[in-house]
Amino acid sequence: MRRTDPGEGHGPVRYGPPLPGDGLPVLPELSAVLAAAAGRADALPVGGAPALLEAACGYWTRRGLPCGPDQVAAGPGAPALLLALTAALAGDGADVLVPRPCAAWWAPYARLLGRPVFHVPTPPESGGVPDPYALLETIRRVRAEGGDPRLLVLSVADDPTATVTPPELLHETVEAATAEGLHLVSDETWRDTVHAPHETVLLSPAEMWPDQVTVVTDLSGALLPPGWPAAVARFPATDGGRHLHARVLDILTALGARIAAPVAAAAGYALDEPPPVTERREATVRLHARVAAAAHAAVVAAGALARPPQAGRHLYVDLGPLREPLAAQGVGDAQELEELLTARLGMPAPGGHRFGDDLGALRVRLATGPLLGGTDEERTECLTSPAPLELPHVRRALISLRSAFDDLRDDAQRWEPPR
């Protein structure tokens, strides 16, 4: 069975690819709010000040997940919240389950606590949520070996695959997990970056089983720059949820995990979703959707495999069909593929092994942010242009991407035996 052994990973910090940024200058209104709060010298309470918690409640209520401030906690980024949740839910000997592949930052927090992590395959149509039958089989085998699976982390709008889980599949998986007594942490960082929101149905597991799901949202997904760490968590409105909330606050207190006052002010403003924030978010999503679709077309035309991106600012590419020509260039696994493509593309191309995929699988995550240009002026022009793909710097970036993958395709054709 595939798992991360609790004895592994204790030592040097591994390279962890960051969340794909939007590549755009900071929204001026956000900068103004942060600057206005920069003179505050007092530390905010652990878990967030009342104004920030109220803003988070409003944000979730508008998405069909009503809650009160006593169900919410804020922290300096989703990793801090996931660490606290993992310690609270699985720190006493329980096991953690995650999809394969999954966000690069999920598993390290369980390893840090010495907990085994079991990777469960996702179905062909989408990532982020385990196949329900594979999940039940994994739970059965872990228990047969003396384990105690108690926590499942999943994501309906996924990093790294950029897919959105169909509601039917999500329902089956959540039903299977909750019937087996697992608590779910739903990472909904990318829920506001769906490329076609009027055509794509996105449901939160908390809408289906509210008593057994904690929702975590990192605001760098759609509301804040990645350099301003802030995230919020929504807990179930049950006795168990209140106990978990209190325990998480204890752990955040022990870690000193507070949001800086200026960042908290900007986070509260963004969570209130005033027009400047919503207009920028919608424009950013449209821009990255167009660029992601063009990047997807380029890699598929070269013979690679990739699910059409549905959310986020990235796509997940499988170069398995090009294995022979890649082997001729000394590329036999995801680490070597990462090194080759990072050098050829001039942008990060983290391999699938960073996301819990098999090292031998030739997969990489590509971000769309680096394709928007090299200066703030070029990136701003992308945001305001009615035809961003026609801008010279975007065209050059896409041509470079297409050329790199076309070279791999041409190498593959030279390797084909004569007919």
C-alpha positions in Angstrom: 0.0 0.0 0.0 1.3 3.5 -0.9 1.9 5.6 2.1 4.4 8.1 3.5 6.2 6.3 6.3 6.3 8.3 9.5 10.0 7.7 9.8 10.7 9.4 6.5 11.0 13.1 5.9 12.4 14.1 9.4 15.3 16.3 8.6 15.9 18.9 5.9 12.9 20.7 4.6 11.9 19.4 1.2 11.2 21.7 -1.8 7.6 22.6 -1.8 6.2 24.4 -4.9 4.1 27.4 -3.9 0.5 28.0 -4.9 0.4 29.3 -8.4 0.3 33.1 -8.2 -1.8 35.3 -10.5 1.3 37.2 -11.7 -0.5 40.6 -11.4 0.2 43.8 -9.5 -1.5 44.2 -6.2 -5.0 45.7 -6.3 -4.5 49.4 -5.4 -7.5 49.4 -3.0 -5.9 46.4 -1.1 -2.6 48.3 -0.9 -4.4 51.3 0.5 -6.1 49.3 3.2 -2.9 47.5 4.2 -0.9 50.8 4.3 -3.6 52.5 6.5 -3.2 49.7 9.0 0.6 49.6 8.9 0.9 51.9 11.8 -0.8 49.5 14.2 1.7 48.1 16.8 -0.7 45.9 18.7 -0.9 42.2 18.0 -4.2 40.7 17.0 -5.7 37.8 18.9 -4.9 34.3 17.9 -7.6 33.0 15.6 -8.5 36.4 14.3 -10.1 39.7 15.5 -13.9 40.0 15.5 -14.1 42.1 12.4 -12.1 39.6 10.4 -14.3 36.7 11.7 -17.5 38.6 10.8 -16.2 39.2 7.3 -15.4 35.5 6.9 -18.9 34.6 8.1 -20.4 36.9 5.4 -18.1 35.4 2.8 -19.3 31.8 3.5 -22.9 32.8 4.0 -23.0 34.2 0.5 -21.8 30.7 -0.7 -24.5 28.8 1.1 -22.4 27.9 4.2 -23.9 30.1 6.9 -21.9 30.3 10.2 -21.2 32.4 13.2 -17.9 33.9 14.5 -17.6 31.1 17.0 -17.3 28.6 14.1 -14.4 30.5 12.4 -10.7 30.8 13.0 -8.1 32.7 11.0 -4.4 32.0 10.6 -1.3 33.2 8.7 -2.0 31.0 5.7 -3.7 27.6 5.1 -0.6 25.6 6.0 -0.8 26.9 9.6 -4.5 26.0 9.8 -4.0 22.5 8.3 -1.1 21.8 10.7 -3.3 22.7 13.7 -6.2 20.7 12.3 -4.0 17.7 11.7 -2.6 17.9 15.2 -6.1 18.2 16.6 -7.7 15.4 14.6 -4.8 12.9 14.0 -2.0 13.9 16.4 -2.8 11.1 18.9 -2.0 8.1 16.7 -4.6 8.4 13.9 -3.8 8.2 10.2 -4.3 10.7 7.4 -5.7 10.1 3.9 -5.2 12.3 0.9 -5.9 12.0 -2.8 -3.2 11.1 -5.3 -2.1 13.6 -6.6 -2.8 16.3 -4.0 -1.6 19.8 -3.1 2.1 19.7 -2.3 1.6 21.3 1.2 -0.9 18.8 2.6 1.2 15.7 3.4 4.2 17.4 5.1 2.1 18.5 8.0 1.1 15.0 8.9 4.8 13.9 8.4 5.9 16.7 10.7 3.6 15.2 13.4 4.9 11.7 12.7 1.6 10.5 11.2 1.4 8.1 8.3 -0.1 9.5 5.1 -2.0 7.2 2.8 -2.5 8.3 -0.8 -5.8 7.2 -2.4 -6.2 7.3 -6.3 -8.6 9.8 -7.9 -10.9 8.8 -10.7 -10.0 9.6 -14.4 -12.4 12.5 -14.8 -11.0 14.8 -12.0 -8.5 15.2 -9.2 -8.8 16.4 -5.7 -11.3 13.9 -4.4 -10.5 10.1 -4.0 -12.4 7.5 -5.9 -15.0 6.2 -3.4 -14.3 2.5 -3.9 -10.6 3.1 -3.7 -11.2 5.1 -0.5 -13.2 2.3 1.1 -10.6 -0.3 0.2 -7.8 1.8 1.6 -9.6 2.3 4.8 -10.2 -1.4 5.1 -6.6 -2.3 4.5 -5.2 0.4 6.8 -7.5 -0.9 9.6 -6.5 -4.5 8.8 -2.9 -3.5 9.4 -3.7 -2.0 12.8 -4.1 1.6 11.6 -6.7 4.2 12.6 -7.7 6.4 9.6 -9.5 9.4 10.9 -8.8 12.4 8.7 -9.4 12.9 4.9 -8.2 16.0 3.2 -9.7 16.8 -0.2 -10.4 19.6 -2.6 -13.3 20.1 -5.0 -11.4 22.7 -7.0 -8.0 21.1 -7.2 -4.4 22.0 -7.1 -2.5 20.4 -8.9 -5.0 19.1 -11.6 -7.0 22.3 -12.0 -10.2 20.2 -12.2 -13.6 20.5 -10.4 -15.1 17.4 -8.9 -18.6 16.5 -10.3 -21.3 16.6 -7.5 -22.2 13.0 -8.0 -18.7 11.7 -7.4 -18.2 14.1 -4.5 -21.4 12.8 -2.9 -20.3 9.2 -3.2 -16.9 9.9 -1.7 -18.1 12.1 1.1 -20.8 9.5 2.0 -18.3 6.7 2.1 -15.8 8.7 4.2 -18.4 9.9 6.8 -20.0 6.5 7.0 -16.5 5.2 8.1 -16.3 7.9 10.7 -13.7 10.1 9.0 -13.6 13.9 9.5 -13.1 15.8 6.3 -11.0 18.9 5.7 -12.1 20.6 2.5 -9.5 22.8 1.0 -11.5 25.4 -0.9 -8.7 27.8 -1.8 -9.6 27.7 -5.5 -13.4 27.7 -5.4 -13.6 31.3 -6.6 -11.4 30.7 -9.6 -13.7 28.4 -11.6 -13.2 29.3 -15.3 -16.8 28.8 -16.4 -18.9 29.4 -13.2 -22.2 29.4 -15.1 -21.4 26.0 -16.6 -19.6 24.3 -13.8 -21.4 23.1 -10.6 -19.1 23.4 -7.6 -20.4 22.0 -4.3 -18.7 22.0 -0.9 -18.7 18.8 1.1 -19.9 21.0 4.0 -23.1 21.5 2.1 -23.6 17.7 2.0 -22.4 16.6 5.5 -22.1 19.8 7.5 -21.4 18.0 10.8 -18.3 16.3 9.6 -16.5 18.8 7.4 -14.2 21.6 8.2 -13.5 24.1 5.4 -10.2 25.8 4.9 -9.7 28.7 2.4 -6.3 30.3 1.7 -7.1 33.9 0.6 -4.1 33.8 -1.8 -6.3 31.7 -4.1 -8.6 34.6 -5.2 -8.5 37.5 -2.8 -5.0 38.4 -1.6 -1.4 38.3 -3.0 0.5 35.2 -2.1 3.0 37.3 -0.1 0.3 38.4 2.4 -0.4 35.1 4.2 -4.0 34.8 5.5 -6.5 31.9 5.6 -9.8 31.1 7.4 -11.4 27.9 8.6 -15.1 27.1 9.1 -15.9 24.5 11.7 -19.1 22.4 12.1 -21.9 23.8 14.3 -21.8 20.8 16.6 -20.3 19.9 20.0 -17.5 18.1 18.2 -17.0 21.2 15.9 -16.8 23.5 19.0 -14.2 21.2 20.6 -12.2 21.0 17.4 -12.3 24.8 17.1 -11.1 25.3 20.7 -8.3 22.7 20.2 -7.1 24.4 17.0 -7.0 27.8 18.8 -4.9 26.1 21.5 -2.4 24.9 18.8 -2.3 28.2 17.0 -1.6 29.9 20.3 1.3 27.5 21.0 2.7 28.2 17.6 2.2 32.0 17.9 0.4 31.7 14.5 -1.3 35.2 14.2 -2.1 37.2 11.1 -0.2 40.5 11.0 -2.5 43.4 11.7 -2.1 45.1 8.3 -2.6 41.8 6.4 -5.7 41.1 8.6 -7.1 44.5 7.6 -6.6 43.7 3.9 -8.1 40.2 4.4 -11.2 41.6 6.1 -11.7 44.1 3.3 -11.2 41.4 0.6 -13.6 39.0 2.4 -16.3 41.7 2.4 -16.0 41.5 -1.5 -16.5 45.2 -2.4 -16.7 46.0 -6.1 -13.0 46.6 -6.7 -12.2 43.1 -5.3 -14.9 41.3 -7.2 -14.2 43.1 -10.4 -10.4 42.3 -10.2 -11.2 38.7 -9.3 -13.5 38.2 -12.2 -11.1 39.8 -14.6 -8.2 37.7 -13.3 -10.2 34.5 -13.6 -11.2 35.3 -17.2 -7.6 36.1 -18.1 -6.1 32.9 -16.6 -8.9 30.8 -18.1 -8.0 32.0 -21.6 -4.2 31.5 -21.0 -4.8 28.1 -19.5 -6.9 27.0 -22.4 -4.2 28.1 -24.9 -1.5 26.3 -22.9 -3.6 23.2 -22.7 -4.1 23.2 -26.5 -0.4 23.6 -27.0 0.6 20.6 -24.8 -2.1 18.3 -26.1 -1.2 19.2 -29.7 2.3 18.0 -28.9 1.1 14.6 -27.8 1.0 15.1 -24.1 -2.1 14.3 -22.0 -3.9 16.9 -19.7 -7.4 17.3 -18.4 -8.9 20.6 -19.6 -8.3 23.1 -16.8 -11.5 24.2 -15.0 -10.2 26.3 -12.1 -7.1 28.0 -10.8 -4.0 29.2 -12.6 -2.3 26.0 -13.7 -2.7 22.7 -15.5 -1.4 19.2 -14.9 0.4 17.6 -17.8 1.3 13.9 -18.4 4.1 13.3 -20.8 3.9 9.5 -20.6 3.2 9.2 -24.4 6.6 10.9 -25.0 8.5 8.6 -22.6 10.9 7.1 -25.3 12.3 10.4 -26.7 12.5 11.8 -23.1 14.5 8.7 -22.1 16.9 9.4 -24.9 17.5 12.8 -23.3 18.2 11.2 -19.9 14.7 11.8 -18.5 13.2 8.8 -16.8 11.2 10.2 -13.9 9.3 13.3 -12.7 12.4 14.8 -11.1 14.4 14.7 -14.3 11.4 15.9 -16.3 11.0 18.8 -13.9 14.6 19.8 -14.4 14.4 19.5 -18.2 11.2 21.6 -18.6 12.2 24.2 -16.0 15.3 24.8 -18.0 13.6 24.8 -21.4 10.6 26.9 -20.4 12.4 29.3 -18.2 9.7 28.9 -15.6 9.0 26.5 -12.7 7.6 23.1 -13.8 7.4 21.1 -10.6 7.1 17.3 -11.1 4.2 15.2 -10.1 6.2 13.6 -7.3 5.9 16.9 -5.5 2.2 16.3 -5.3 2.3 12.7 -4.2 2.2 11.1 -7.6 4.6 8.3 -8.5 8.1 9.4 -9.2 8.1 7.2 -12.3 5.1 9.0 -13.8 6.2 11.8 -16.2 3.8 14.5 -14.9 4.3 18.2 -14.2 2.2 21.2 -13.1 2.5 24.3 -15.2 1.4 27.7 -14.0 -0.1 30.3 -16.2 1.1 33.4 -14.3 4.6 33.3 -15.8 3.0 33.5 -19.3 1.6 37.0 -18.6 4.8 38.9 -19.1 7.9 40.0 -17.2 6.9 43.5 -15.9 4.0 44.9 -14.0 3.1 47.0 -17.1 2.8 43.9 -19.3 0.8 42.0 -16.8 -1.6 44.9 -16.2 -2.0 45.2 -20.0 -3.1 41.5 -20.0 -5.7 42.3 -17.4 -7.3 45.2 -19.3 -6.9 43.9 -22.9 -10.0 42.5 -24.6 -7.7 40.1 -26.5 -4.8 39.2 -24.1 -3.7 36.2 -26.2 -2.9 38.6 -29.0 -0.5 40.8 -26.9 3.0 40.4 -28.2 4.5 39.3 -24.9 1.8 36.7 -24.3 2.1 35.5 -27.9 5.9 35.1 -27.4 5.4 33.2 -24.2 2.8 30.8 -25.7 5.0 30.3 -28.8 7.9 29.4 -26.5 5.7 26.9 -24.6 4.4 25.4 -27.8 7.9 25.2 -29.3 9.3 23.4 -26.3 6.5 20.7 -26.4 6.6 20.5 -30.2 10.3 19.7 -30.0 9.4 16.8 -27.7 6.7 15.7 -30.2 9.2 15.8 -33.1 11.6 13.8 -31.1 8.9 11.2 -30.5 8.1 11.0 -34.2 11.7 10.4 -35.0 11.6 7.5 -32.6 8.6 5.9 -34.3 9.6 2.8 -36.3 9.1 3.0 -40.0 5.9 1.5 -41.3 
